[in-house]
Amino acid sequence: MNKTDRLKPRSKEFFELIKKVETVAVAGHVHPDGDCLGAMLGLKHFLESQGKKVTVFADLSDLPENYSFLPGFSSITEIVPDFVFDLFIAVDAPNSRRLGKFEAIFKQARYTVNIDHHPDNEQFADINIVFEDFSSTSEIVFWLFKYSGLGINPDIAQCLYVGIVTDTGRFQYSNTGASTFEVARQLVETGVVPVAIFRKVYENVKPEVLRLLGVVLERVKSLDGFFWSYFTLEDLEKFNVSAAETENFVDYIRSIRGVRVAALFKSLGSKQKWKVSLRSRGEVNVQKLSARFNGGGHYEAAGCEVSGSLDEAVELIFKAYLEQINEAEVS
């Protein structure tokens, strides 16, 4: 069976539910990335084309500016209405807690759907459309739409293409497969212009962001294949950069020769709390590493939060990294 065929019955189930509802809430994980935003907005355009009243939720201070060109981006809101939604679709979130302040809306909705590709997904909705062997949530959403037979318009195509191209690292990561390129081909045929997307997402960076990146790279330290750096809230304020604009910083650390695991420590409003982005080249499972600290993600890209001073936080992650490597060598 072609792996995409597994989505045929899920698509039917999903659209049978869609027929029953009128109001739909869509939200993804906190600190939404390109895949999360692309899938959310793709769902918005598709469901609106079917006559549904759709509201896309996100914390506006969390939105990366380089995705502002996406159709429907300006409609994203953080204002919660005083009615219960017929349906809540959770996007790219492994559990309801990752919905942040919109978790309450999820729990109140008449029906819930969970669309995701994280291996640690908790199957927390009425309908769970979770396939970890797909490149992105946007790729899953594409096949849901495709098997519905209802058609995909250029706005939907642009949103889903952005989700796929960003979550595959421009088709470089190990999550890229034949079905990924097939989806990309069909989206381009629908009107997506790859070079235009590339320039808007990757060649539209503020000079201040690059200056902060330079500081972060100057701070890189390494030991036994573990490469790490950091930035603080003071750094963000000094360079007038939002945390959302640092989304890809850790990937620059991963690109350094000799890296087994790259880590970027980001201050969370206090020098005693740190958000940690983890990346690997496939030798180390950083999803497993982050799970030691109640985090999550994928084999080569994950994240968690730790407490303590910067030195203490680095020591915690580094120690867990060494333990995981030693356990793998013993087994």
C-alpha positions in Angstrom: 0.0 0.0 0.0 1.2 3.5 -0.9 1.8 5.3 2.4 -0.5 8.1 1.4 -3.4 5.6 0.9 -3.6 5.4 4.7 -5.0 8.9 4.6 -8.0 8.0 2.4 -10.2 6.7 5.2 -9.1 9.5 7.5 -10.0 12.1 4.9 -13.5 10.5 4.6 -13.9 10.6 8.4 -12.6 14.1 8.6 -15.0 15.5 6.0 -18.0 13.6 7.3 -17.4 15.5 10.5 -16.9 18.8 8.6 -20.5 18.4 7.2 -21.9 18.4 10.8 -20.3 21.7 11.9 -20.5 25.4 11.1 -18.0 27.2 13.4 -14.4 25.9 13.4 -11.4 27.0 15.5 -7.9 26.2 14.3 -4.8 26.6 16.5 -1.3 25.1 16.6 1.5 24.8 19.1 2.9 27.9 20.9 5.8 29.6 19.0 4.3 28.5 15.6 6.8 27.7 12.8 6.3 27.6 9.1 4.7 24.2 9.1 2.2 25.1 11.8 1.2 28.4 10.2 1.0 26.9 6.7 -1.2 24.0 7.8 -3.4 26.3 9.9 -4.0 28.8 7.1 -4.4 26.1 4.5 -7.2 24.6 6.6 -8.7 28.1 7.0 -8.9 28.7 3.2 -10.1 25.2 2.5 -12.9 25.1 5.1 -14.0 28.6 4.2 -14.4 27.4 0.6 -16.8 24.8 2.0 -18.9 27.5 3.7 -17.5 27.2 7.2 -16.9 30.0 9.7 -13.2 29.6 10.6 -11.1 31.4 13.2 -7.4 30.8 13.4 -5.8 31.5 16.8 -2.3 32.3 17.8 -0.5 34.6 20.2 0.2 37.6 18.0 3.5 38.3 19.7 4.6 34.8 18.7 4.2 35.1 14.9 7.4 35.2 12.8 7.3 38.3 10.6 8.8 36.5 7.6 5.5 34.5 7.1 3.3 37.6 7.0 3.0 37.3 3.2 0.9 34.1 3.6 -2.7 34.5 2.5 -4.9 34.9 5.6 -2.0 35.8 8.0 -3.6 39.1 9.0 -6.8 37.3 10.0 -5.0 35.4 12.8 -6.3 36.5 16.2 -5.8 35.9 19.9 -9.2 37.3 20.9 -11.4 34.5 22.1 -15.2 34.9 21.4 -17.8 34.1 24.0 -19.3 31.1 22.2 -18.4 27.4 22.0 -17.0 26.3 18.7 -18.5 23.3 16.9 -15.1 22.0 16.1 -11.5 22.7 17.2 -8.7 21.5 14.9 -5.3 21.2 16.7 -2.5 21.5 14.3 1.1 20.3 14.6 0.8 19.9 18.4 1.7 16.6 20.1 -0.7 17.3 23.1 -3.3 19.8 24.1 -0.9 21.6 26.5 1.1 22.8 23.5 -1.9 24.8 22.4 -1.1 27.2 25.2 -3.8 29.7 26.2 -6.1 28.2 23.5 -6.3 24.8 25.2 -9.4 25.9 27.0 -11.3 26.5 23.7 -10.2 23.0 22.6 -11.6 21.4 25.7 -14.9 23.2 25.3 -15.5 22.5 21.6 -18.2 20.0 20.6 -15.8 18.0 18.4 -12.0 17.9 18.3 -9.5 16.9 15.6 -5.7 16.5 16.0 -3.6 16.6 12.9 0.1 16.1 13.5 3.3 14.3 12.6 5.2 14.2 15.9 6.2 10.7 17.1 5.2 11.6 20.7 1.7 12.7 19.9 -0.7 11.8 22.7 -3.7 11.1 20.5 -5.7 13.6 22.5 -8.7 14.4 20.2 -11.9 12.8 19.1 -10.3 12.2 15.7 -6.5 11.8 15.6 -4.9 12.1 12.2 -1.3 11.5 13.2 1.3 10.0 10.9 4.9 10.5 12.0 6.5 9.2 8.8 5.2 12.3 6.8 7.6 15.3 6.4 5.2 17.8 7.9 1.7 18.4 9.1 1.2 20.4 5.9 1.9 17.3 3.8 -0.8 15.4 5.8 -3.2 18.3 5.3 -2.5 18.2 1.6 -3.5 14.6 1.3 -6.6 15.1 3.4 -7.7 17.7 0.9 -6.6 15.7 -2.1 -8.6 12.7 -1.2 -11.7 14.8 -0.5 -11.9 15.5 -4.2 -12.9 19.1 -3.5 -9.9 20.8 -5.1 -7.0 23.0 -3.8 -6.8 26.7 -4.8 -3.6 28.8 -5.1 -4.0 30.3 -1.6 -4.1 26.9 0.0 -1.3 25.7 -2.2 1.0 28.5 -1.1 0.3 28.0 2.6 1.0 24.2 2.4 4.1 24.6 0.3 5.6 27.0 2.9 4.8 24.5 5.6 6.5 21.7 3.7 9.6 23.6 2.5 10.3 25.0 6.0 9.8 21.7 7.9 12.0 19.8 5.5 14.8 22.4 5.7 14.2 23.2 2.0 14.0 19.4 1.2 17.3 18.7 3.0 16.2 16.8 6.1 15.7 13.1 6.5 12.0 13.5 6.7 11.9 14.3 3.0 10.5 11.4 0.9 9.0 10.6 -2.4 5.6 11.7 -1.3 7.0 15.1 -0.2 8.3 15.8 -3.7 5.0 14.6 -5.2 3.1 17.1 -3.1 5.5 19.8 -4.0 5.1 19.0 -7.7 1.3 19.2 -7.4 1.4 22.5 -5.4 3.7 24.1 -8.1 1.2 23.0 -10.8 -1.5 24.7 -8.7 0.4 28.0 -9.0 3.2 28.1 -6.3 6.4 29.8 -7.5 9.2 28.2 -5.5 11.7 31.0 -6.0 9.2 33.6 -4.8 8.5 31.6 -1.6 12.3 31.1 -1.0 12.9 34.8 -1.2 10.1 35.8 1.0 10.9 33.2 3.7 14.7 33.0 3.6 15.9 36.3 1.9 13.8 38.8 3.8 15.8 39.0 7.1 16.2 42.2 9.0 19.8 43.3 9.4 19.3 43.3 13.2 18.5 39.6 13.1 21.8 38.9 11.4 23.7 41.0 13.9 22.2 39.0 16.7 23.0 35.8 14.9 26.6 36.9 14.7 26.7 37.3 18.4 25.1 33.9 19.0 27.7 32.2 16.7 30.6 34.0 18.4 29.4 32.4 21.6 29.4 28.9 20.4 31.2 26.4 22.6 31.7 22.7 22.1 32.7 19.5 23.9 32.5 15.9 22.7 30.3 16.7 19.7 27.9 18.9 21.7 27.8 22.4 20.3 25.8 25.1 22.1 25.2 28.8 22.3 22.6 31.2 23.9 20.9 34.5 23.9 19.0 36.5 26.5 16.0 38.8 26.6 18.6 41.6 26.9 20.1 40.5 23.6 16.7 40.6 22.0 16.0 44.1 23.3 19.4 45.4 22.3 19.0 44.3 18.7 15.3 44.9 18.5 14.6 41.3 17.5 11.7 39.1 18.5 12.1 35.5 19.7 10.1 34.3 16.7 12.8 35.8 14.3 15.4 33.5 15.8 13.6 30.3 14.7 16.5 29.1 12.5 19.5 30.1 14.6 20.1 26.6 15.9 20.3 25.3 12.4 23.5 27.4 11.8 25.0 25.7 14.8 24.1 22.3 13.5 25.9 23.1 10.2 29.3 23.3 12.0 31.7 20.5 11.3 31.9 17.9 14.0 28.4 18.5 15.5 26.5 15.5 16.9 24.0 17.7 18.8 23.5 21.4 18.5 21.7 23.3 21.3 20.5 26.9 21.5 19.6 28.2 25.0 17.0 31.0 25.0 16.2 33.0 28.1 12.5 32.8 29.1 12.0 36.0 30.9 14.3 35.0 33.7 18.0 34.0 33.7 16.9 30.9 35.7 14.6 29.5 32.9 15.7 28.5 29.4 14.0 27.2 26.3 16.3 24.8 24.6 16.2 24.1 20.8 18.0 20.8 20.0 19.1 19.6 16.5 21.1 16.5 15.4 22.4 15.0 12.1 20.7 11.7 12.8 23.3 10.0 15.0 21.5 11.2 18.2 17.8 11.1 18.8 17.1 14.6 20.2 13.4 13.8 20.7 14.4 11.2 23.2 16.9 13.6 24.7 14.3 16.4 25.1 11.8 13.9 26.6 14.1 13.6 29.6 13.0 17.2 30.4 9.3 16.8 29.4 10.0 18.2 26.0 9.3 16.7 22.6 9.7 17.0 18.8 11.3 14.8 16.2 14.4 12.5 15.9 16.6 15.3 14.5 14.7 18.4 15.8 13.2 18.8 19.3 13.0 21.2 22.2 12.5 21.4 26.0 12.7 23.8 28.9 15.1 23.7 31.8 15.7 25.8 35.0 18.8 27.1 36.6 21.6 29.4 35.6 23.0 29.2 32.1 25.9 27.0 33.2 23.5 24.8 35.2 21.1 24.5 32.2 24.0 23.6 29.8 25.3 21.0 32.3 21.9 19.4 32.6 21.5 19.0 28.8 25.1 18.0 28.3 25.0 15.3 31.0 21.8 13.9 29.5 23.5 13.9 26.1 26.5 11.9 27.3 24.2 9.4 29.2 22.2 8.8 26.0 25.3 8.3 23.9 26.7 5.9 26.5 23.4 4.0 26.7 23.4 3.6 22.9 27.0 2.4 22.8 26.3 -0.2 25.5 23.1 -1.5 23.8 
